[in-house]
Structure formats: structure tokens, C-alpha cells
Amino acid sequence: MNKILFLFAAGWLLLGCSKEKNPTPPENGLAEEAYVAYFSRYLEGDKATYQGGTALTSDAVAEARQAVWDSWRVANRERGEKNELIALAPLSRTQTGQFDLRAYERNAVMPYYYGTKGAAKPEAGWPLFLYLHGSGAKATEWNTGFILCSRFDDAPSAYFIPQIPNEGDYYRWWQKAKQQAWERLLREAFVSGEIDPNRVYFFGISEGAYGSQRLASFYADYLAAAGPISGGEPLENAPAENCADIAFSFRTGSNDTGFCRNELTEAAKEEFDRLEGLHPGYYKHDIQVVPGATHTSIDYYPTTPWMKTHTRNPYPKYFFWEDFAMDGRYRDGFYNLYVDERSDDGSARSCYEMQIEGNTVELTVSTMVWTVTERTSQWNLAKKYAKTYTPATKGKFTIYLNDKLVDLGQPVKVVVNGREVFNGRVELHTDHLMNSCARFFDPERLYPTAVEVDLS
């Protein structure tokens, strides 16, 4: 392969100023010119799939994977001022940056603190905590959040502490512009090489709890754990099923009756208990309705020490994905699954349940509708549901695979809705590495092979 060598200056100083970007990737990258060009187009909005790569032998996968990731990093770095994540420095320096989200929402500029706690970076990188503040005056809430995050017992850690861009009725952390911020944060943090991609944690208090509960279900495949405090979303907005492979903490006071937060937290506990019983080893959770605590008197400090003990498994052999829309926007992929064409028509939700045993991949694809079976004592909020699943009869998707999921040296069988759709040796190819990198922007999820399925 024709390689181009990128030489980068070493020894950049971390000055802690708000305009400084993360240092460039290290020397000796394996970046490929054609790869960089494709990724640059992708980042500018051209979402065409990559084609024209080469077949791989098993002993060439590791180097090819590194070349793809190095090329992704270079393409991201070449964006220059479009990269908005500042360099890490101690949180105590109170350095700030901002994400410009005005392309997605009027006047939406998100200031943030970004910094580290602890003297030394762990070998795998800093664990990253995203903290979401409550719904009071945003400047006051942001300042309070910085103080709290500085005190939480979770060092060594890195913190991203945003201020919500705007204020107003029904203005939330999970809406479209903010989704762009979280995906930008993850992409730039991973590219920096400073963050451990398997130790990312989302949590928040009050309005930040509602946000982090929704985000936990929406972005579970990126998270090790999540931890809403003093919240309570109806589960149609944050399906518990999606949290099979993360650790989930949820703490609300028993006297936190506003919007029936205590009742909805108890409903979440019952649902997580049920799912854990059905799937032993999955749905790890610590959900507590804390006796006597109110919305403001609950202890905030137990959450991050509990979360930090958990690490993401980026290659689970079981997951359930209820592909729900958040502010009208869907995810296209989840763990090793990518949706090329949706199975639902908008009147129901597409659901995907994957189980891998040995070299057999079983996937159930269905559409789901729900009915409310119980409502809260006040506010008439949905509390419990009955869900009806119907096998999907259309849809296209890609199942990505690697040697952590199956033995690539042996035949692989793929069964979808009880029908065998593939049985044989899979081909290792750089096209799959490239496309999975672009789609997931996750250094752990670069897959050398895939099986494409059309249900129609």
C-alpha cells in the first residue's frame, strides 16, 4: 500500500487557554492518503460508503485497523478551527471552551469547562464524565456544577461540564442541537487519544437527570455507566431495554414528588429488576428511592464513585435496541449493528435483539407498539406499559463482526427472525474498517468484516 508519512511536532505545551486545541496525533502514524480524503469528505457531509479497498488476511487486520484510525485522526485534525474541544489541563485552572451549535439551533453556543482531576493519567486514558446541570438560571447552575464536579470522589478523571446554550419552556439537554454536541464531544475526545473510550459516563441532576436518563438509553453503546439524580422520565422516553450492557445508577428522594419523580424512579427500578431477572449478567443497576430525601436534600456524592468502577464492553454478545426517536432524530447504529433502511413506518418503533453464541449470530427484528397500563398518581404521566412486538418484514442493515464476537477463521451463521440468511466464511476487507470507523467514530468499533441483510 502507498503510505504517506505524517510528521508531527512533539512537545506541544498545554497552556490551559480556552482557544488551545488538543495536541496533534503522535508521530509514526500509518495514515493513508485515500483514507484521509474519504474521511474528510465524510466529515463535510458526504455520507457515501467507502468502496475500492482491499481484501485482508487475518494477520494484516491489526495494521490495517491502525491505518484506518490514524487516517481518521488526521482527517479530523485537518479540520482546524472546526474542532472545538480544547486541550485537557487540570480542572482547577477553570479553562473554558465552547461548541458552536448555531447550525442546528438559533443562538446556540454551548460554553463548557473541560479538565482533569488527579495527578496522573491512567495508561488507557482519562475516564470521561459528562455532567448535566439543572434547570435554574443557567449561569448559576453551571457554576454550581463546576463546584460539585470538582468535589466528586472519582479521580483520576476528566470532566466535560457544559452550560445549556439557551433557556425557555421545554428546553432540554436531549434535543437535536445538544445531540450534535455530545457526538462532537465523543468524536473529538476519542481522536485526542487522551480519553479511555471504554470509560465514558453520563450523569446529571434534576433537569440534567432527565437528560442523562434519555441519553443513557439513546447512546448506551458508547457508555460504561450512567447516573441520573433526582429525575424520572417515563420509560417510553428512555427505554430500559437499551441499557443491557451498561451500569445504571438512579437516585431520587422518596419525598421528591414533583412531576411524580419518586414514582417514575420506582417504576424504572421495577423494570430494570425485571430485565435483569430475564437476562442474568446484564442490566446492572443501582436504583434507589432514597427514604426521606427531597429534590434538593438528596446526597449527590455516591453516584460517580459507583459509576467509575464500571468499564464498557464494546463487543457485547447480547443487546436489545429499541430504536426510538429523540426530538425527531434516530440513531443509525447501535454496538455492531448499522441500519441501512428502517423497518418501521413511523407508527411503531423498530427493535433489534442480538444474541451471539459461538459462531452463530441470531437477530430478531420487530416493530413495537405500546399501550399505557398504569399512570402516576398526579400529572397523568405514563408509568407502566404493555408492549406488542410484530416480526419486521422489511428493512436493510449491516451486522459488523470482529474476532471478539466470533471466530473469524471458522464459518459464521447469521439467523434473522428464525431464517438463516448467511452461512459461510466471512471476507475481511478494508472497506468494512473504513465504513464502521466513519459510522461509529469509535476506536474500539472498527470492524474488518460484515454481513449485509435485506429483510424484504
C-alpha positions as CSV (number, residue, x, y, z in Angstrom):
1,M,0.0,0.0,0.0
2,N,1.2,3.5,-0.8
3,K,1.5,5.2,2.6
4,I,2.1,8.9,3.3
5,L,4.1,9.7,6.3
6,F,2.7,12.5,8.6
7,L,5.4,14.0,10.8
8,F,4.1,15.9,13.8
9,A,5.9,18.3,16.1
10,A,6.3,16.9,19.5
11,G,6.2,18.6,22.9
12,W,3.3,21.0,22.5
13,L,2.7,22.9,25.7
14,L,-0.7,22.6,27.4
15,L,-1.2,26.2,28.2
16,G,-4.7,25.8,29.6
17,C,-6.1,28.6,27.5
18,S,-9.6,28.5,26.0
19,K,-8.5,28.6,22.4
20,E,-6.0,25.8,22.5
21,K,-6.8,22.6,20.8
22,N,-5.8,19.1,21.7
23,P,-2.2,18.2,20.6
24,T,-1.8,16.5,17.2
25,P,-1.6,12.8,17.0
26,P,1.8,11.3,17.7
27,E,4.5,10.5,15.0
28,N,4.8,7.3,13.1
29,G,1.1,7.2,12.0
30,L,0.1,4.8,9.3
31,A,-2.4,7.2,7.7
32,E,-3.3,6.5,4.0
33,E,-3.9,9.4,1.7
34,A,-7.0,7.9,0.1
35,Y,-8.4,7.2,3.5
36,V,-7.8,10.7,4.7
37,A,-9.5,12.1,1.7
38,Y,-12.6,9.9,2.1
39,F,-12.9,10.8,5.8
40,S,-12.5,14.5,5.1
41,R,-15.4,14.3,2.7
42,Y,-17.4,12.3,5.2
43,L,-16.9,14.9,7.9
44,E,-18.0,17.6,5.5
45,G,-21.3,15.8,4.9
46,D,-20.7,13.3,2.1
47,K,-22.0,10.1,3.6
48,A,-21.3,7.8,0.7
49,T,-20.0,4.4,1.7
50,Y,-16.3,3.7,1.1
51,Q,-15.6,1.3,-1.7
52,G,-12.5,0.2,-3.5
53,G,-10.4,-1.0,-0.6
54,T,-8.6,-4.3,-0.4
55,A,-9.2,-7.8,1.0
56,L,-7.2,-8.6,4.1
57,T,-5.6,-11.7,5.6
58,S,-6.2,-12.2,9.3
59,D,-2.6,-11.3,10.2
60,A,-3.0,-8.0,8.3
61,V,-6.1,-6.8,10.2
62,A,-4.3,-5.1,13.1
63,E,-2.1,-2.9,10.9
64,A,-5.0,-2.1,8.6
65,R,-7.1,-1.1,11.5
66,Q,-4.4,1.2,12.8
67,A,-4.0,2.8,9.4
68,V,-7.7,3.5,9.3
69,W,-7.8,5.0,12.8
70,D,-4.7,7.1,12.1
71,S,-6.3,8.4,8.9
72,W,-9.5,9.2,10.8
73,R,-7.4,11.2,13.3
74,V,-5.6,13.1,10.5
75,A,-8.8,14.0,8.7
76,N,-10.3,15.3,11.9
77,R,-7.2,17.3,12.7
78,E,-7.2,18.9,9.3
79,R,-10.5,20.5,10.1
80,G,-8.6,23.1,12.1
81,E,-10.9,25.6,13.7
82,K,-13.9,23.3,13.2
83,N,-12.5,21.2,16.1
84,E,-13.8,22.8,19.2
85,L,-12.6,20.6,22.1
86,I,-9.9,22.4,24.0
87,A,-6.8,20.6,25.3
88,L,-7.1,18.9,28.7
89,A,-5.5,20.7,31.7
90,P,-6.2,20.4,35.4
91,L,-9.9,21.2,36.1
92,S,-8.7,23.6,38.8
93,R,-7.5,26.0,36.1
94,T,-11.2,26.6,35.2
95,Q,-10.4,26.7,31.5
96,T,-13.3,27.0,29.2
97,G,-14.2,26.4,25.6
98,Q,-17.4,26.5,23.6
99,F,-19.3,24.4,21.0
100,D,-21.0,26.5,18.3
101,L,-24.3,24.8,17.6
102,R,-26.0,27.6,15.6
103,A,-26.2,25.4,12.5
104,Y,-28.7,23.3,14.4
105,E,-30.4,25.9,16.8
106,R,-30.7,29.6,16.8
107,N,-28.2,31.4,19.1
108,A,-27.0,28.1,20.4
109,V,-23.5,28.4,21.7
110,M,-22.5,26.0,24.4
111,P,-19.8,27.1,26.8
112,Y,-18.1,24.3,28.8
113,Y,-15.4,23.5,31.3
114,Y,-13.0,20.7,30.4
115,G,-10.3,19.4,32.7
116,T,-8.8,16.6,34.7
117,K,-8.7,15.6,38.3
118,G,-5.9,13.6,39.7
119,A,-2.1,13.7,39.3
120,A,-1.5,11.1,36.6
121,K,-3.4,10.0,33.5
122,P,-4.2,6.3,33.6
123,E,-2.4,4.2,31.0
124,A,-5.6,3.6,29.0
125,G,-6.5,7.3,29.1
126,W,-8.7,9.5,31.4
127,P,-12.2,8.3,32.3
128,L,-14.6,11.0,30.9
129,F,-17.6,12.3,32.9
130,L,-20.3,14.4,31.2
131,Y,-22.2,16.3,33.8
132,L,-25.6,18.0,33.0
133,H,-26.9,20.7,35.3
134,G,-30.4,21.6,36.4
135,S,-33.0,24.0,35.0
136,G,-32.3,27.1,37.1
137,A,-30.6,30.2,35.8
138,K,-28.0,28.7,33.5
139,A,-25.0,30.7,34.7
140,T,-25.7,29.8,38.3
141,E,-26.4,26.1,37.5
142,W,-23.2,25.9,35.5
143,N,-21.1,27.4,38.3
144,T,-22.7,25.1,40.9
145,G,-22.0,22.1,38.6
146,F,-18.3,23.1,38.4
147,I,-18.1,23.2,42.2
148,L,-19.8,19.8,42.6
149,C,-17.8,18.1,39.9
150,S,-14.6,19.4,41.5
151,R,-15.6,17.7,44.7
152,F,-16.9,14.3,43.5
153,D,-14.7,11.4,44.5
154,D,-13.8,9.9,41.1
155,A,-10.2,10.9,40.4
156,P,-8.3,10.2,38.2
157,S,-10.9,11.6,35.8
158,A,-11.7,14.1,33.1
159,Y,-14.8,16.3,33.2
160,F,-16.8,18.0,30.5
161,I,-19.2,20.4,32.2
162,P,-21.4,22.3,29.7
163,Q,-23.7,25.2,30.2
164,I,-27.0,24.8,28.4
165,P,-27.0,27.1,25.3
166,N,-30.4,28.7,25.8
167,E,-33.3,28.8,28.2
168,G,-37.0,28.7,27.9
169,D,-40.1,26.5,28.2
170,Y,-39.4,22.8,27.3
171,Y,-35.8,23.4,26.5
172,R,-33.9,20.2,27.2
173,W,-30.4,18.6,27.1
174,W,-31.6,15.8,24.7
175,Q,-32.8,17.9,21.9
176,K,-31.2,17.9,18.4
177,A,-28.6,20.6,18.8
178,K,-27.4,19.1,22.0
179,Q,-27.2,15.7,20.4
180,Q,-24.8,17.2,18.0
181,A,-22.7,18.5,20.9
182,W,-22.5,15.0,22.6
183,E,-21.5,13.3,19.3
184,R,-18.9,16.0,18.7
185,L,-17.6,15.6,22.2
186,L,-17.2,11.9,21.8
187,R,-15.6,12.1,18.4
188,E,-13.1,14.8,19.3
189,A,-12.3,13.2,22.7
190,F,-11.6,9.8,21.1
191,V,-9.5,11.4,18.4
192,S,-7.4,13.3,21.0
193,G,-6.1,10.0,22.4
194,E,-6.4,11.4,25.9
195,I,-9.7,9.7,26.8
196,D,-10.3,6.0,27.6
197,P,-13.1,5.1,25.1
198,N,-14.3,2.3,27.4
199,R,-14.8,4.6,30.4
200,V,-17.3,7.3,29.4
201,Y,-20.0,8.3,31.9
202,F,-23.1,10.5,31.5
203,F,-24.9,11.8,34.6
204,G,-26.8,14.9,35.9
205,I,-29.0,16.4,38.5
206,S,-32.7,17.4,38.2
207,E,-33.2,18.6,34.6
208,G,-29.7,17.0,34.0
209,A,-31.1,13.8,35.4
210,Y,-33.9,13.8,32.8
211,G,-31.3,14.5,30.1
212,S,-28.9,11.8,31.2
213,Q,-31.6,9.2,31.6
214,R,-32.7,9.7,28.0
215,L,-29.1,10.0,26.7
216,A,-28.2,6.8,28.5
217,S,-30.7,4.8,26.5
218,F,-30.0,6.7,23.3
219,Y,-26.2,6.4,23.5
220,A,-25.8,3.3,25.6
221,D,-23.3,1.8,23.1
222,Y,-20.8,4.5,23.9
223,L,-21.2,4.3,27.7
224,A,-19.8,2.4,30.6
225,A,-22.4,3.8,33.0
226,A,-25.0,6.5,33.5
227,G,-26.3,8.1,36.6
228,P,-29.4,10.4,36.8
229,I,-30.0,12.0,40.2
230,S,-33.4,13.5,41.1
231,G,-35.2,12.8,37.9
232,G,-37.8,10.5,36.5
233,E,-38.6,10.1,32.8
234,P,-41.5,8.0,31.6
235,L,-39.8,4.9,30.1
236,E,-41.2,5.5,26.6
237,N,-38.6,8.3,26.5
238,A,-35.7,6.2,27.8
239,P,-36.3,2.5,27.2
240,A,-34.6,0.4,29.8
241,E,-34.1,-2.4,27.3
242,N,-31.3,-0.5,25.7
243,C,-29.2,-0.5,28.8
244,A,-28.4,-4.2,28.9
245,D,-24.7,-3.6,28.7
246,I,-24.1,-0.5,30.8
247,A,-24.2,0.1,34.5
248,F,-27.2,2.3,35.5
249,S,-27.4,4.3,38.7
250,F,-30.5,6.2,39.5
251,R,-31.2,8.0,42.8
252,T,-34.3,10.0,43.7
253,G,-35.7,11.0,47.0
254,S,-38.9,9.4,48.3
255,N,-40.3,12.9,49.0
256,D,-39.3,14.1,45.6
257,T,-42.9,14.3,44.4
258,G,-42.6,17.0,41.7
259,F,-43.8,15.5,38.4
260,C,-44.0,12.2,40.4
261,R,-40.3,11.7,40.1
262,N,-40.3,9.3,43.0
263,E,-43.0,7.1,41.4
264,L,-41.3,7.1,38.0
265,T,-37.9,6.2,39.6
266,E,-39.6,3.3,41.4
267,A,-41.1,2.2,38.0
268,A,-37.7,2.3,36.5
269,K,-36.3,0.1,39.3
270,E,-39.1,-2.4,38.8
271,E,-38.4,-2.5,35.0
272,F,-34.6,-2.9,35.5
273,D,-35.2,-5.6,38.1
274,R,-37.5,-7.5,35.6
275,L,-35.0,-7.2,32.8
276,E,-32.1,-8.3,35.0
277,G,-34.1,-11.4,36.0
278,L,-34.8,-12.3,32.4
279,H,-31.1,-11.7,31.4
280,P,-28.8,-12.6,34.2
281,G,-25.5,-10.8,34.0
282,Y,-27.0,-7.9,32.1
283,Y,-28.8,-4.8,33.2
284,K,-26.5,-4.0,36.1
285,H,-28.2,-1.3,38.1
286,D,-28.3,0.5,41.5
287,I,-31.7,2.3,41.5
288,Q,-32.8,3.8,44.8
289,V,-35.7,5.8,46.0
290,V,-33.9,7.3,49.0
291,P,-36.0,7.4,52.1
292,G,-36.8,10.9,53.4
293,A,-34.9,12.7,50.7
294,T,-36.4,15.6,48.8
295,H,-35.5,17.1,45.4
296,T,-32.8,19.2,46.9
297,S,-31.7,17.3,50.0
298,I,-30.6,14.1,48.3
299,D,-26.9,13.2,48.6
300,Y,-25.3,13.8,45.2
301,Y,-22.0,12.2,46.1
302,P,-22.5,8.4,45.8
303,T,-23.1,8.3,42.1
304,T,-19.7,8.8,40.4
305,P,-17.8,6.6,42.8
306,W,-20.2,3.8,41.8
307,M,-20.1,4.5,38.1
308,K,-16.3,4.7,37.9
309,T,-16.0,1.0,38.9
310,H,-17.6,0.0,35.6
311,T,-15.9,-0.3,32.2
312,R,-17.7,-0.7,28.9
313,N,-17.6,-3.9,26.9
314,P,-17.7,-2.6,23.3
315,Y,-18.4,-6.1,22.0
316,P,-21.4,-7.5,23.9
317,K,-22.8,-10.8,22.8
318,Y,-26.3,-9.7,23.8
319,F,-28.1,-6.4,23.3
320,F,-31.6,-5.1,22.8
321,W,-32.1,-1.9,20.9
322,E,-35.4,-0.1,20.8
323,D,-34.6,2.5,18.1
324,F,-36.6,5.4,19.4
325,A,-36.5,9.0,18.1
326,M,-35.2,11.7,20.3
327,D,-36.5,15.1,19.3
328,G,-37.4,13.5,16.0
329,R,-33.9,12.2,15.3
330,Y,-33.0,8.5,15.2
331,R,-29.7,6.8,15.7
332,D,-28.5,4.8,12.7
333,G,-26.4,2.3,14.6
334,F,-26.0,0.5,17.9
335,Y,-23.0,-1.5,19.0
336,N,-22.1,-3.7,15.9
337,L,-25.4,-3.1,14.1
338,Y,-26.0,-0.4,11.4
339,V,-29.4,0.3,9.9
340,D,-29.3,1.0,6.2
341,E,-33.1,1.1,5.8
342,R,-35.5,1.3,8.6
343,S,-38.1,-1.4,9.3
344,D,-40.9,0.8,10.7
345,D,-43.1,3.4,9.1
346,G,-43.2,5.8,11.9
347,S,-46.3,4.4,13.6
348,A,-44.2,1.9,15.5
349,R,-40.6,1.5,16.7
350,S,-38.0,-0.8,15.2
351,C,-36.5,-3.2,17.8
352,Y,-33.4,-5.3,17.4
353,E,-32.4,-8.1,19.8
354,M,-29.0,-9.7,19.1
355,Q,-27.6,-12.9,20.7
356,I,-24.2,-14.4,19.7
357,E,-23.4,-18.0,20.8
358,G,-20.2,-19.5,19.4
359,N,-20.2,-18.6,15.7
360,T,-24.0,-18.2,15.4
361,V,-25.4,-14.7,15.3
362,E,-29.2,-14.5,16.0
363,L,-31.0,-11.3,15.4
364,T,-34.7,-10.7,16.0
365,V,-36.0,-7.6,14.2
366,S,-39.5,-6.4,15.1
367,T,-41.8,-3.4,15.2
368,M,-43.2,-2.5,18.5
369,V,-46.2,-0.5,19.7
370,W,-47.1,0.1,23.4
371,T,-50.1,0.9,25.5
372,V,-50.0,2.5,28.9
373,T,-51.2,0.2,31.6
374,E,-50.7,2.5,34.6
375,R,-50.3,6.2,35.2
376,T,-48.9,8.3,38.0
377,S,-51.0,9.4,41.0
378,Q,-50.7,13.0,39.7
379,W,-49.9,14.6,36.3
380,N,-51.3,11.6,34.5
381,L,-47.9,10.6,33.3
382,A,-47.3,7.1,31.8
383,K,-45.8,4.8,34.4
384,K,-46.1,1.3,33.1
385,Y,-46.6,-0.2,29.7
386,A,-47.5,-3.3,27.7
387,K,-45.5,-3.7,24.5
388,T,-46.5,-5.7,21.5
389,Y,-43.9,-6.9,19.1
390,T,-44.5,-7.9,15.5
391,P,-41.8,-9.5,13.2
392,A,-40.5,-7.0,10.8
393,T,-41.0,-7.7,7.1
394,K,-38.8,-5.0,5.6
395,G,-35.6,-3.2,6.3
396,K,-31.9,-3.4,5.5
397,F,-29.0,-3.5,7.9
398,T,-25.3,-4.4,8.3
399,I,-24.0,-6.7,11.1
400,Y,-20.4,-5.9,11.7
401,L,-18.1,-8.5,13.2
402,N,-14.7,-9.0,14.6
403,D,-12.7,-11.6,16.4
404,K,-14.1,-10.5,19.8
405,L,-17.6,-11.5,18.6
406,V,-16.9,-14.7,16.6
407,D,-14.1,-16.9,15.4
408,L,-13.3,-15.3,12.0
409,G,-11.3,-18.4,11.0
410,Q,-14.4,-20.5,11.0
411,P,-17.8,-20.3,9.2
412,V,-20.3,-17.8,10.6
413,K,-24.0,-18.4,10.6
414,V,-26.4,-15.5,10.8
415,V,-30.1,-16.1,11.6
416,V,-32.6,-13.3,11.3
417,N,-36.2,-13.8,12.6
418,G,-35.6,-17.5,12.5
419,R,-34.4,-17.6,8.9
420,E,-30.8,-18.4,8.0
421,V,-29.5,-15.5,5.9
422,F,-25.8,-16.3,5.8
423,N,-23.7,-19.4,6.5
424,G,-20.0,-19.4,5.5
425,R,-16.6,-17.8,5.8
426,V,-16.7,-14.0,6.0
427,E,-14.4,-11.9,4.0
428,L,-12.0,-9.5,5.8
429,H,-11.8,-6.2,4.0
430,T,-10.6,-2.6,4.5
431,D,-14.0,-1.3,3.2
432,H,-15.6,-2.6,6.4
433,L,-13.0,-1.0,8.6
434,M,-13.5,2.3,6.8
435,N,-17.2,2.4,6.9
436,S,-17.5,1.3,10.6
437,C,-15.0,3.9,11.6
438,A,-16.9,6.7,9.8
439,R,-20.3,5.5,11.2
440,F,-19.3,4.9,14.8
441,F,-16.2,7.2,15.2
442,D,-15.1,4.9,18.0
443,P,-11.6,3.4,18.1
444,E,-13.0,0.2,19.6
445,R,-15.5,-0.3,16.8
446,L,-13.5,-0.7,13.6
447,Y,-14.8,-4.0,12.2
448,P,-12.9,-5.9,9.5
449,T,-16.0,-7.8,8.2
450,A,-19.7,-7.6,8.0
451,V,-22.9,-9.4,6.8
452,E,-25.5,-7.3,5.0
453,V,-29.1,-8.3,5.4
454,D,-32.2,-7.3,3.4
455,L,-35.5,-8.4,5.1
456,S,-37.7,-7.6,2.1
